[in-house]
Amino acid sequence: MKHLFKLASCALAILLISCNAEAQQQDDYSAKIDSLIKSTTPRTFNGVVFIKQNGKEKYAKAFGYVDFNKKTPLKINDRFSTMSIAKQITATLILQEVEKGTIDLHVPIRKYLPDFKYSWADSITVHHLLNHTSGLYSDDLKPTLKLKTGTEFSYSNVGYSVAGLVLEKQSGKSYEELVTALFKKCKMNDSAYPSENNSKLLTKGHTIRKDGSFKLNEKSGFDDSYYFGSHLMVTAPDLAKWNECLHNGKLLKPKTYQLMTNYSTTATHQLFSENPIGYGYGLRINDKADIYEIGHTGFHPSEGFTAVNLYYPKTKTSVIVMENVANENFDIAYYFEQEIRKIVMDSKLLK
């Protein structure tokens, strides 16, 4: 009997230690994020933070307001603009066409857009457009070459607009149809292509001026030619579903996914590192960090949105931060996104 009592006591002690360890692991990052969000220096946070690991929510909280004037509280399922996170969605749709044989990544886009009036269509490929080595920039809405194609990384929103034209031409479908079907496949039920009707469901973007005042943006200033690389409507939980679909073989064949996540060019971004990291197709690939990381940011001060979507394949962890504010002072624009990333990277969550 005493032996059984000792065994039971040991089992209880092990259970208590296990529970305590789990609580410590939870507090390791969640309490730190809670504390960080309360900070008002160098700026305040207004948005949602969502962390999901291997199908389980680990952190899901909303802070601040949908509309600064009406003081309507944000909810975790509110819709935000993806900003440039849309690029990985467009890249995935294009790669699905590559699998079908309707798009070749390495032939000049003149093949797909024969009536295009720009001479650079004879040399730029879809590969160049997707990894920002096309050299294109927008001059009064006219795509113009500023660098020799294929020589170096130069971030290009207009490049994704051109890639979107190829996608629609070769698929025979509109971007709206393609995005709607893709979101349905990933069960992203609260996310959508921004049509005239459902755009009313988007949270209001706020531009934070350098003097601390704000401008409320009643609606997006983007027209649909920019949606391919700069504007779709998503919730943070749905973006985690997107990560699960994309990075776990539900959307692309393994070889095609490798094309997307391998890289031939590098670039710096302050959120990830002071040193250059890889850029695949619509994704930044950080294989230089201690923990392998795939992600992308989104930011546009005049639209009033800031976001980051991070994925850690080893532990199947998504870390998503979406704000309906964007700060004109770029030095502090990504402050909370950077700090939340650091907290998660230093926690036991990814170990």
C-alpha positions in Angstrom: 0.0 0.0 0.0 2.8 2.4 0.9 4.5 1.5 -2.4 1.3 2.3 -4.3 1.0 5.6 -2.3 4.6 6.6 -3.3 3.9 5.8 -6.9 0.8 7.9 -6.9 2.6 10.7 -5.2 5.4 10.6 -7.8 2.8 10.6 -10.6 1.1 13.6 -9.1 4.4 15.4 -8.7 5.4 14.7 -12.3 2.0 15.9 -13.5 2.4 19.1 -11.5 5.9 19.7 -12.8 4.6 19.1 -16.4 1.7 21.5 -16.0 4.0 24.1 -14.4 6.5 23.7 -17.2 3.7 24.2 -19.8 2.5 27.3 -18.0 6.1 28.7 -17.9 6.4 28.0 -21.6 3.1 29.8 -22.3 4.1 32.8 -20.1 7.6 32.8 -21.7 6.1 34.7 -24.7 2.5 35.6 -24.0 3.2 37.7 -20.9 6.0 39.4 -22.7 3.8 40.2 -25.7 1.1 41.5 -23.3 3.6 43.8 -21.6 5.0 45.0 -24.9 1.6 46.0 -26.3 1.0 48.2 -23.3 4.0 50.3 -24.3 3.3 53.7 -25.8 7.0 54.4 -26.7 8.1 54.9 -29.4 4.5 54.5 -30.6 1.3 52.7 -29.7 0.0 49.4 -31.1 -3.4 49.1 -32.8 -4.1 45.7 -34.3 -4.1 42.0 -33.7 -1.5 39.4 -32.8 -2.1 35.8 -33.7 0.1 32.8 -33.1 -0.8 29.3 -34.1 1.3 26.1 -33.8 0.6 22.8 -35.4 -3.1 23.5 -35.6 -3.5 25.0 -32.1 -4.0 28.6 -31.2 -1.2 29.8 -28.9 -2.0 33.6 -28.7 -4.9 35.5 -30.1 -5.6 39.0 -29.0 -6.9 42.3 -30.5 -5.9 45.7 -29.2 -7.2 49.2 -30.1 -9.9 50.3 -32.5 -11.4 49.6 -35.9 -11.9 53.4 -36.3 -10.1 55.9 -34.1 -13.1 58.3 -34.3 -15.9 55.9 -33.4 -13.7 54.0 -30.9 -15.1 50.6 -32.1 -12.9 47.9 -30.5 -11.0 45.6 -32.8 -11.8 41.9 -32.8 -9.4 39.0 -33.7 -11.5 38.2 -36.8 -11.6 41.8 -38.3 -10.4 42.1 -41.8 -7.1 43.9 -42.7 -5.3 44.7 -45.9 -2.6 42.2 -46.7 -0.5 44.9 -48.3 2.5 43.1 -49.9 1.7 39.8 -48.2 -0.6 39.5 -51.3 2.5 38.7 -53.4 2.9 35.2 -52.1 -0.8 34.5 -53.0 -0.2 35.7 -56.5 3.0 33.8 -56.8 1.2 30.6 -55.7 -1.5 31.1 -58.3 1.2 31.6 -61.0 3.1 28.5 -59.9 -0.2 26.5 -60.1 -0.3 27.6 -63.8 3.3 26.5 -64.1 2.3 23.1 -63.0 -0.4 23.0 -65.6 2.1 24.0 -68.3 0.4 27.3 -69.2 3.2 29.5 -67.9 7.0 29.0 -68.3 8.9 31.0 -65.7 11.9 31.6 -67.9 10.5 32.8 -71.3 10.0 36.5 -72.0 6.5 37.7 -71.1 6.1 38.9 -74.7 4.9 35.3 -75.4 1.9 35.9 -73.1 1.4 39.6 -73.7 2.1 39.9 -77.5 0.4 43.3 -77.8 2.2 44.8 -74.8 3.6 48.2 -75.9 6.8 48.0 -73.8 10.0 46.8 -75.3 11.2 45.3 -72.0 8.6 42.6 -72.5 11.1 41.0 -74.8 13.6 40.3 -72.0 11.7 40.2 -68.7 10.4 36.8 -67.6 7.9 35.8 -64.9 10.8 34.6 -62.8 12.2 38.2 -62.8 8.8 39.6 -61.9 8.3 37.2 -59.0 11.7 37.7 -57.3 12.0 41.4 -58.0 14.9 41.2 -60.4 13.0 42.7 -63.4 14.4 46.2 -62.8 10.9 47.7 -63.2 9.5 50.6 -61.4 6.4 52.7 -61.9 6.7 56.2 -63.3 3.3 57.9 -63.3 1.7 54.4 -63.6 3.9 53.6 -66.6 6.2 50.6 -65.9 9.8 51.7 -66.8 13.1 49.9 -66.5 15.5 51.5 -64.0 18.0 48.6 -63.8 19.2 46.0 -66.2 16.9 43.0 -65.9 18.3 40.0 -63.9 21.3 41.9 -62.4 20.1 42.7 -58.9 17.1 42.8 -56.4 14.9 45.9 -56.7 11.5 45.7 -55.0 8.8 46.2 -57.6 5.1 46.4 -56.9 4.4 47.2 -60.6 6.3 44.0 -61.4 3.6 42.0 -59.6 0.9 43.9 -61.5 2.5 42.8 -64.8 2.8 39.2 -63.4 -0.9 39.4 -62.6 -1.7 40.2 -66.2 0.1 37.1 -67.3 -1.7 35.1 -64.7 -5.2 36.2 -65.9 -4.3 35.8 -69.5 -2.9 32.2 -69.2 -5.5 31.0 -66.7 -8.4 32.4 -68.6 -9.9 33.7 -65.2 -10.0 36.9 -63.4 -7.8 37.5 -60.3 -11.0 37.8 -58.3 -12.1 34.3 -59.4 -8.7 32.8 -58.7 -8.3 34.3 -55.3 -11.9 33.4 -54.3 -11.3 29.7 -55.2 -8.0 29.6 -53.5 -9.3 31.1 -50.2 -12.2 28.6 -50.3 -9.7 25.7 -50.7 -7.8 26.9 -47.7 -11.1 27.5 -45.8 -10.3 31.2 -45.3 -13.9 32.0 -44.9 -13.5 35.5 -43.5 -11.0 36.6 -46.3 -11.8 37.9 -49.8 -10.8 39.7 -52.9 -11.7 43.4 -52.2 -14.8 43.9 -54.3 -16.9 47.1 -54.2 -19.4 45.5 -51.8 -17.2 43.6 -49.4 -14.5 46.4 -49.1 -16.9 48.0 -46.7 -16.0 45.2 -44.2 -12.3 46.2 -44.2 -11.1 47.9 -41.0 -10.3 51.6 -41.5 -6.6 52.3 -42.2 -5.0 55.1 -40.2 -1.9 57.1 -41.4 0.1 58.2 -38.4 1.8 61.5 -39.3 5.3 62.4 -38.0 3.8 64.9 -35.6 1.7 62.1 -34.0 -1.7 63.1 -35.5 -3.6 60.7 -37.7 -5.5 60.6 -40.9 -8.4 58.2 -41.2 -8.6 56.5 -44.6 -12.2 55.7 -45.4 -11.4 53.4 -48.2 -8.4 52.0 -50.1 -6.7 54.2 -52.7 -5.5 51.2 -54.7 -7.3 50.3 -57.9 -7.6 46.7 -58.9 -4.4 46.7 -61.0 -2.4 46.9 -57.7 -4.3 44.0 -55.9 -1.9 41.4 -57.3 0.9 42.6 -55.1 -0.5 45.1 -52.7 -4.1 44.5 -51.4 -6.3 41.6 -50.5 -8.6 41.4 -47.4 -7.7 38.8 -44.8 -8.1 38.1 -41.1 -5.1 37.0 -39.0 -6.6 33.5 -38.2 -7.2 33.0 -42.0 -3.6 34.0 -42.8 -2.5 31.2 -40.4 -4.7 28.8 -42.4 -3.0 30.1 -45.6 0.4 29.3 -44.1 -0.8 25.8 -43.2 -2.0 25.2 -46.8 1.0 26.7 -48.6 3.8 25.2 -46.5 2.3 21.8 -45.9 1.8 20.6 -49.5 -1.8 21.4 -50.0 -1.4 24.0 -52.9 1.8 23.1 -54.7 3.8 20.0 -55.6 7.0 19.5 -53.6 9.2 20.5 -56.6 7.2 23.6 -57.3 7.2 24.6 -53.7 11.0 24.3 -53.8 11.0 26.7 -56.7 9.1 29.2 -54.6 11.2 28.9 -51.5 14.7 28.5 -53.0 16.3 31.8 -54.0 18.8 33.3 -56.5 18.8 36.8 -55.1 19.1 38.4 -51.7 18.0 41.6 -50.0 17.9 43.3 -46.7 14.8 44.1 -44.6 15.0 45.6 -41.1 12.5 43.3 -39.7 14.5 40.2 -40.4 18.2 41.1 -40.3 20.8 43.8 -41.0 22.3 41.3 -43.4 20.8 40.2 -46.7 18.6 37.2 -46.7 17.0 35.3 -49.6 14.0 36.3 -51.6 12.1 33.5 -53.4 8.8 34.1 -55.1 6.7 36.5 -52.9 8.5 35.2 -49.8 11.6 36.2 -47.8 13.7 33.1 -46.9 15.7 33.5 -43.8 18.0 30.5 -43.7 20.8 32.5 -42.0 19.0 32.7 -38.6 19.3 30.1 -35.9 15.7 29.1 -36.7 14.7 28.7 -40.3 12.1 31.3 -41.1 9.9 32.2 -44.1 7.9 35.4 -44.2 6.9 38.7 -45.6 5.9 42.2 -44.5 3.2 44.6 -45.6 3.4 48.4 -45.2 1.9 51.4 -46.9 1.7 54.7 -44.9 -0.9 56.4 -47.1 -3.2 53.3 -46.9 -2.7 53.0 -43.2 -1.8 49.3 -42.7 1.3 47.5 -41.4 1.6 43.7 -41.2 4.0 40.7 -41.0 3.3 37.1 -41.7 6.0 34.7 -40.4 6.2 30.9 -40.6 8.6 28.5 -38.9 8.4 25.1 -40.7 10.2 23.1 -38.0 7.5 23.6 -35.5 4.7 24.5 -37.9 4.3 27.9 -36.2 2.6 31.0 -37.7 3.3 34.4 -36.1 1.0 37.1 -37.6 0.8 40.8 -36.6 -1.7 43.0 -38.5 -2.2 46.7 -37.7 -4.7 49.2 -39.2 -2.1 51.9 -38.7 1.0 52.8 -40.6 3.6 55.3 -39.4 5.1 57.9 -41.7 8.2 57.7 -39.5 9.7 54.6 -41.1 12.3 54.1 -38.3 9.5 53.1 -35.9 7.0 51.7 -38.5 7.8 48.0 -37.7 8.6 48.5 -34.0 6.0 46.1 -32.6 6.4 43.6 -35.4 10.1 43.5 -34.8 9.8 43.2 -31.0 7.1 40.5 -31.2 9.3 38.5 -33.6 12.2 38.8 -31.1 10.0 37.6 -28.2 8.9 34.5 -30.1 12.3 33.7 -31.5 13.8 33.8 -28.0 11.0 31.8 -26.4 10.6 28.1 -25.9 7.8 28.1 -28.5 10.1 27.5 -31.5 12.5 25.2 -29.7 
